[in-house]
Amino acid sequence: MEKGKECYNCRFYRPIYTKGFCQFDKLDYGFCRAQNDMRVEKHGTCELYQRNFRSVGRRKAVALKKLVEAEEDLHVIRQILSEEWEDNRL
């Protein structure tokens, strides 16, 4: 089995969730749309594998958004600390 070519990375794989106490829990299997919604294991492989490019782009977008938010937070912290430092100098 090739690492990275597992079903959970495939564009045809759809995970199954169950209702937990306070959240939804993802199961270790899902459905493969390429195989007529057949139940497949999350770490299984098949010859119909196609990489899910949409999830890669989504992860990059989320990471970029979080980096921008972190940069803004750091800017606010820097401003607060510099004002506090100036107040202590006087």
URLIN-V900566 format. One line per field, one symbol per residue. ss: DSSP state (~ for helix, > for strand, _ for the rest). phi: phi as a letter, one per 20 degrees, with the letter a starting at -180 (. if undefined). psi: psi as a letter, one per 20 degrees, with the letter a starting at -180 (. if undefined). A space follows every 10 residues. Layout:
ss = ???
phi = ???
psi = ???
//
This chain:
ss = ______~~~> __>>>>>>>_ ___>>>>>>> >>~~~__>>> >_________ >_~~~~~~~~ ~~~~~~~~~~ ~~~~~~~~~~ ~~~~~~~~~_
phi = .efndegfee feecfdddfe fcbedeeebb ddffdllffc ffeecbfegc feffffffff ffffffffff ffffffffff ffffffffff
psi = pppikqhiiq iiporpqqpa gjrppprjra qohhklkqpq qhjrrrijpp qnhghghghg ggggghgggh ggghgggggg hhggghhhh.
//
